[in-house]
Amino acid sequence: QVQLVESGGGLGQAGGSLRLSCAAAASFLRINAMGWYRQAPGSRRELVASSTSTGVTTYADSVKGRFTISRDNAENTVSLQMNSLKPEDTAVYYCYATMQSLGDIHYWGKGTLVTVSS
């Protein structure tokens, strides 16, 4: 069983900051990658940032230099620090994780809404 619970998000202002956190519980499984996707209304879900278990990070071009992903492998948590927010960052943000023994299967949190006002 894999459960992901997000926290944070809410309403932010353009130029401001918000922080998202996600805690994973994975019985008898070891977590590989963790990260964040987002989905804006009418748009497809897109990768925002990811981190492998060895600390290799990937960012969408649209958030490079503004967002930072951090991870605590011992606690199975991942966070996303979002700075210099833009209205186009408005979306539902989903935490995800993959398991070392299960290939590229993504497990998802329920999502948390981030709204950035101009």
N, CA, C and O of each residue as an XYZ file, in Angstrom:
472
protein
N       0.844     -1.179      0.000
C       0.000      0.000      0.000
C       0.883      1.233      0.000
O       1.866      1.314      0.736
N       0.518      2.179     -0.829
C       1.248      3.440     -0.918
C       0.261      4.578     -0.715
O      -0.767      4.652     -1.389
N       0.575      5.444      0.199
C      -0.263      6.623      0.436
C       0.606      7.868      0.416
O       1.702      7.891      0.976
N       0.103      8.892     -0.233
C       0.796     10.162     -0.323
C      -0.155     11.250      0.173
O      -1.302     11.329     -0.268
N       0.321     12.075      1.082
C      -0.511     13.123      1.648
C       0.198     14.455      1.474
O       1.305     14.654      1.975
N      -0.451     15.360      0.758
C       0.125     16.688      0.515
C      -0.362     17.676      1.560
O      -1.419     17.503      2.166
N       0.437     18.715      1.753
C       0.032     19.837      2.596
C       0.656     21.095      2.019
O       1.592     21.039      1.222
N       0.119     22.219      2.437
C       0.589     23.489      1.903
C      -0.297     23.947      0.764
O      -1.426     23.478      0.620
N       0.199     24.841     -0.027
C      -0.605     25.395     -1.106
C      -1.498     26.507     -0.611
O      -1.235     27.117      0.425
N      -2.557     26.768     -1.358
C      -3.467     27.845     -0.991
C      -3.296     29.033     -1.916
O      -2.972     28.884     -3.095
N      -3.519     30.206     -1.366
C      -3.501     31.432     -2.168
C      -2.186     32.166     -1.979
O      -1.744     32.395     -0.853
N      -1.565     32.532     -3.097
C      -0.345     33.313     -3.051
C      -0.455     34.495     -3.997
O      -1.352     34.561     -4.838
N       0.457     35.408     -3.846
C       0.484     36.586     -4.715
C       1.625     36.480     -5.707
O       2.644     35.843     -5.437
N       1.448     37.100     -6.839
C       2.524     37.133     -7.824
C       3.770     37.747     -7.191
O       3.718     38.798     -6.551
N       4.884     37.056     -7.392
C       6.136     37.484     -6.794
C       6.382     36.906     -5.415
O       7.480     37.033     -4.874
N       5.377     36.277     -4.844
C       5.488     35.717     -3.515
C       5.954     34.270     -3.516
O       6.437     33.751     -4.522
N       5.796     33.639     -2.368
C       6.278     32.266     -2.192
C       5.224     31.402     -1.514
O       4.409     31.877     -0.723
N       5.269     30.146     -1.845
C       4.480     29.121     -1.180
C       5.330     27.862     -1.084
O       6.285     27.672     -1.837
N       4.959     27.018     -0.146
C       5.700     25.762      0.029
C       4.717     24.607      0.109
O       3.727     24.659      0.839
N       5.007     23.572     -0.651
C       4.224     22.344     -0.621
C       5.055     21.239      0.019
O       6.273     21.177     -0.149
N       4.378     20.383      0.746
C       5.039     19.229      1.340
C       4.217     17.982      1.074
O       3.002     18.041      0.886
N       4.906     16.859      1.064
C       4.235     15.589      0.809
C       4.911     14.505      1.636
O       6.136     14.391      1.649
N       4.108     13.719      2.317
C       4.622     12.602      3.091
C       4.116     11.302      2.486
O       2.928     11.162      2.194
N       5.022     10.360      2.300
C       4.671      9.083      1.696
C       4.759      7.966      2.714
O       5.666      7.922      3.545
N       3.797      7.065      2.629
C       3.821      5.852      3.431
C       3.736      4.682      2.457
O       2.781      4.570      1.688
N       4.741      3.817      2.498
C       4.796      2.712      1.548
C       5.173      1.431      2.285
O       6.343      1.194      2.587
N       4.177      0.623      2.564
C       4.410     -0.604      3.314
C       5.203     -1.598      2.470
O       4.800     -1.935      1.357
N       6.307     -2.055      2.992
C       7.111     -3.110      2.380
C       7.685     -2.741      1.020
O       8.145     -3.613      0.282
N       7.661     -1.459      0.684
C       8.203     -1.012     -0.584
C       9.211      0.105     -0.348
O       9.103      0.868      0.611
N      10.183      0.183     -1.232
C      11.162      1.259     -1.143
C      10.873      2.281     -2.237
O      10.661      1.936     -3.399
N      10.872      3.529     -1.836
C      10.523      4.593     -2.760
C      11.712      4.936     -3.638
O      12.846      5.010     -3.165
N      11.448      5.143     -4.907
C      12.479      5.560     -5.842
C      12.343      7.063     -6.065
O      12.880      7.847     -5.283
N      11.657      7.471     -7.085
C      11.506      8.897     -7.378
C      10.317      9.491     -6.625
O       9.325      8.810     -6.365
N      10.436     10.741     -6.290
C       9.326     11.527     -5.735
C       9.344     12.889     -6.406
O      10.384     13.374     -6.852
N       8.175     13.487     -6.463
C       8.145     14.812     -7.065
C       6.743     15.353     -7.171
O       5.822     14.929     -6.474
N       6.616     16.318     -8.081
C       5.363     17.048     -8.210
C       4.978     17.227     -9.680
O       5.813     17.540    -10.530
N       3.704     17.022     -9.946
C       3.082     17.397    -11.196
C       2.066     18.494    -10.884
O       1.724     18.726     -9.724
N       1.601     19.151    -11.911
C       0.506     20.099    -11.746
C      -0.421     20.036    -12.945
O      -0.037     19.645    -14.048
N      -1.648     20.436    -12.687
C      -2.640     20.456    -13.754
C      -3.501     21.700    -13.608
O      -4.222     21.866    -12.624
N      -3.413     22.558    -14.590
C      -4.225     23.759    -14.635
C      -5.541     23.436    -15.335
O      -5.605     22.477    -16.104
N      -6.586     24.212    -15.087
C      -7.874     23.963    -15.741
C      -7.739     23.921    -17.249
O      -7.166     24.823    -17.860
N      -8.274     22.860    -17.845
C      -8.240     22.736    -19.286
C      -6.920     22.301    -19.867
O      -6.758     22.253    -21.086
N      -5.963     21.981    -18.993
C      -4.634     21.590    -19.456
C      -4.305     20.170    -19.007
O      -4.941     19.628    -18.102
N      -3.314     19.584    -19.645
C      -2.873     18.256    -19.244
C      -1.968     18.362    -18.030
O      -1.391     19.416    -17.760
N      -1.850     17.268    -17.308
C      -0.965     17.238    -16.156
C       0.481     17.284    -16.640
O       0.852     16.581    -17.580
N       1.281     18.103    -16.001
C       2.671     18.253    -16.421
C       3.614     18.103    -15.242
O       3.280     18.447    -14.108
N       4.796     17.582    -15.532
C       5.808     17.431    -14.502
C       6.357     18.803    -14.110
O       6.706     19.610    -14.972
N       6.429     19.054    -12.827
C       7.000     20.303    -12.311
C       8.434     20.063    -11.856
O       9.353     20.760    -12.285
N       8.620     19.082    -10.993
C       9.951     18.782    -10.471
C       9.962     17.369     -9.929
O       8.948     16.862     -9.449
N      11.123     16.740    -10.014
C      11.249     15.391     -9.487
C      12.622     15.212     -8.870
O      13.560     15.952     -9.169
N      12.723     14.216     -8.002
C      13.989     13.887     -7.359
C      14.104     12.381     -7.244
O      13.197     11.723     -6.734
N      15.215     11.832     -7.716
C      15.440     10.405     -7.551
C      15.922     10.125     -6.132
O      16.206     11.047     -5.367
N      16.010      8.861     -5.797
C      16.464      8.482     -4.462
C      17.925      8.861     -4.234
O      18.374      8.942     -3.091
N      18.667      9.095     -5.315
C      20.076      9.490     -5.191
C      20.255     10.997     -5.297
O      21.382     11.493     -5.304
N      19.135     11.731     -5.380
C      19.224     13.186     -5.346
C      19.312     13.876     -6.688
O      19.539     15.085     -6.744
N      19.138     13.143     -7.766
C      19.140     13.783     -9.083
C      17.792     14.478     -9.279
O      16.739     13.854     -9.145
N      17.829     15.745     -9.588
C      16.600     16.518     -9.710
C      16.349     16.937    -11.154
O      17.275     17.108    -11.947
N      15.077     17.095    -11.462
C      14.638     17.546    -12.780
C      13.568     18.603    -12.584
O      12.715     18.478    -11.706
N      13.615     19.638    -13.398
C      12.637     20.722    -13.312
C      12.060     21.014    -14.696
O      12.738     20.891    -15.716
N      10.802     21.400    -14.695
C      10.222     21.931    -15.918
C      10.896     23.267    -16.230
O      11.263     24.010    -15.320
N      11.053     23.567    -17.509
C      11.703     24.818    -17.891
C      10.982     26.025    -17.296
O      11.608     27.029    -16.954
N       9.669     25.918    -17.176
C       8.864     27.054    -16.710
C       9.099     27.393    -15.242
O       8.724     28.477    -14.793
N       9.716     26.480    -14.485
C       9.913     26.751    -13.047
C      11.384     26.798    -12.650
O      11.703     27.084    -11.496
N      12.268     26.525    -13.578
C      13.699     26.546    -13.263
C      14.108     27.907    -12.723
O      13.739     28.947    -13.269
N      14.872     27.879    -11.648
C      15.315     29.116    -11.023
C      14.317     29.720    -10.054
O      14.643     30.659     -9.328
N      13.107     29.190    -10.036
C      12.079     29.721     -9.126
C      11.642     28.692     -8.098
O      11.382     29.032     -6.944
N      11.560     27.433     -8.514
C      11.107     26.355     -7.631
C      12.287     25.481     -7.242
O      13.214     25.279     -8.026
N      12.239     24.967     -6.022
C      13.281     24.057     -5.551
C      12.633     22.849     -4.892
O      11.789     22.985     -4.006
N      13.036     21.683     -5.332
C      12.537     20.454     -4.732
C      13.563     19.952     -3.728
O      14.769     20.001     -3.970
N      13.070     19.475     -2.616
C      13.957     18.896     -1.614
C      13.309     17.628     -1.075
O      12.088     17.470     -1.089
N      14.152     16.747     -0.607
C      13.656     15.429     -0.239
C      14.386     14.919      1.000
O      15.581     15.155      1.180
N      13.650     14.226      1.835
C      14.216     13.564      2.994
C      13.940     12.079      2.845
O      12.823     11.626      3.094
N      14.937     11.325      2.445
C      14.732      9.895      2.191
C      14.400      9.138      3.467
O      13.627      8.180      3.435
N      14.969      9.549      4.575
C      14.711      8.851      5.836
C      13.264      9.005      6.272
O      12.683      8.092      6.857
N      12.686     10.168      5.983
C      11.308     10.440      6.387
C      10.303     10.207      5.262
O       9.096     10.321      5.476
N      10.790      9.884      4.073
C       9.920      9.711      2.896
C       9.068     10.948      2.654
O       7.859     10.853      2.443
N       9.701     12.086      2.686
C       8.989     13.325      2.411
C       9.657     14.066      1.260
O      10.852     13.914      1.005
N       8.863     14.860      0.585
C       9.376     15.722     -0.475
C       8.664     17.061     -0.374
O       7.468     17.122     -0.086
N       9.402     18.120     -0.609
C       8.838     19.463     -0.532
C       9.139     20.219     -1.808
O      10.085     19.909     -2.532
N       8.322     21.207     -2.061
C       8.528     22.077     -3.219
C       8.430     23.516     -2.737
O       7.355     23.985     -2.365
N       9.545     24.201     -2.747
C       9.572     25.617     -2.415
C       9.347     26.405     -3.692
O      10.122     26.296     -4.642
N       8.297     27.189     -3.714
C       7.917     27.936     -4.909
C       8.105     29.419     -4.648
O       7.383     30.009     -3.844
N       9.055     30.013     -5.312
C       9.330     31.440     -5.179
C       9.008     32.168     -6.475
O       8.823     31.549     -7.523
N       8.946     33.465     -6.389
C       8.655     34.295     -7.571
C       7.445     33.764     -8.316
O       7.484     33.571     -9.531
N       6.396     33.537     -7.594
C       5.196     32.947     -8.176
C       4.618     33.818     -9.275
O       4.718     35.045     -9.255
N       4.009     33.132    -10.235
C       3.343     33.805    -11.343
C       1.904     33.307    -11.419
O       1.614     32.188    -10.998
N       1.009     34.120    -11.948
C      -0.379     33.649    -12.081
C      -0.489     32.340    -12.859
O      -1.384     31.537    -12.595
N       0.405     32.121    -13.807
C       0.349     30.877    -14.585
C       0.807     29.658    -13.798
O       0.752     28.541    -14.312
N       1.256     29.849    -12.569
C       1.556     28.717    -11.689
C       0.285     28.170    -11.034
O       0.317     27.133    -10.372
N      -0.820     28.867    -11.222
C      -2.083     28.404    -10.655
C      -2.452     27.043    -11.219
O      -2.533     26.861    -12.434
N      -2.673     26.092    -10.327
C      -2.964     24.719    -10.738
C      -3.207     23.869     -9.501
O      -2.967     24.297     -8.372
N      -3.681     22.675     -9.738
C      -3.685     21.660     -8.689
C      -2.347     20.932     -8.774
O      -1.961     20.440     -9.835
N      -1.658     20.872     -7.663
C      -0.346     20.240     -7.597
C      -0.493     18.855     -6.963
O      -1.101     18.690     -5.906
N       0.084     17.875     -7.644
C      -0.005     16.485     -7.212
C       1.377     15.961     -6.857
O       2.315     16.058     -7.649
N       1.486     15.418     -5.683
C       2.696     14.706     -5.291
C       2.648     13.302     -5.900
O       1.578     12.702     -6.008
N       3.805     12.787     -6.293
C       3.840     11.417     -6.804
C       5.084     10.711     -6.290
O       6.046     11.330     -5.834
N       5.024      9.403     -6.382
C       6.179      8.578     -6.031
C       6.177      7.328     -6.895
O       5.128      6.824     -7.295
N       7.367      6.850     -7.167
C       7.522      5.543     -7.813
C       8.290      4.635     -6.869
O       9.048      5.100     -6.018
N       8.087      3.339     -7.028
C       8.711      2.363     -6.141
C       9.841      1.648     -6.866
O       9.776      1.420     -8.074
N      10.874      1.299     -6.116
C      12.048      0.680     -6.728
C      11.739     -0.650     -7.400
O      12.392     -1.008     -8.380
N      10.769     -1.379     -6.901
C      10.471     -2.708     -7.437
C       9.331     -2.708     -8.452
O       8.973     -3.760     -8.981
N       8.759     -1.533     -8.728
C       7.555     -1.482     -9.556
C       7.717     -0.608    -10.790
O       6.727     -0.148    -11.358
N       8.931     -0.381    -11.201
C       9.169      0.346    -12.435
C       8.662      1.760    -12.387
O       8.876      2.477    -11.410
N       7.977      2.167    -13.465
C       7.567      3.555    -13.629
C       6.125      3.801    -13.198
O       5.549      4.831    -13.548
N       5.539      2.887    -12.453
C       4.169      3.109    -11.967
C       4.179      4.282    -10.999
O       4.957      4.310    -10.045
N       3.297      5.255    -11.259
C       3.212      6.440    -10.416
C       2.089      6.281     -9.403
O       0.976      5.884     -9.747
N       2.391      6.590     -8.173
C       1.387      6.674     -7.116
C       1.168      8.163     -6.833
O       2.113      8.950     -6.830
N      -0.091      8.534     -6.595
C      -0.450      9.946     -6.532
C      -1.086     10.331     -5.212
O      -1.792      9.542     -4.583
N      -0.817     11.571     -4.805
C      -1.604     12.175     -3.760
C      -2.900     12.708     -4.349
O      -3.137     12.612     -5.553
N      -3.737     13.271     -3.483
C      -5.047     13.756     -3.937
C      -4.962     15.128     -4.593
O      -5.900     15.563     -5.260
N      -3.850     15.797     -4.404
C      -3.673     17.107     -5.002
C      -3.982     18.234     -4.035
O      -4.816     18.101     -3.140
N      -3.290     19.347     -4.236
C      -3.539     20.542     -3.447
C      -3.568     21.733     -4.385
O      -2.725     21.855     -5.273
N      -4.535     22.608     -4.187
C      -4.731     23.730     -5.091
C      -3.813     24.892     -4.729
O      -3.733     25.308     -3.573
N      -3.131     25.397     -5.733
C      -2.335     26.611     -5.605
C      -2.938     27.668     -6.524
O      -3.083     27.447     -7.726
N      -3.280     28.791     -5.961
C      -3.842     29.903     -6.725
C      -2.949     31.115     -6.534
O      -2.675     31.527     -5.407
N      -2.500     31.678     -7.637
C      -1.623     32.844     -7.583
C      -2.365     34.034     -8.178
O      -2.763     34.016     -9.343
N      -2.541     35.043     -7.379
C      -3.235     36.246     -7.842
C      -2.232     37.263     -8.368
O      -1.099     37.353     -7.895
N      -2.673     38.016     -9.347
C      -1.774     39.023     -9.952
C      -1.827     40.338     -9.215
O      -1.136     41.285     -9.592
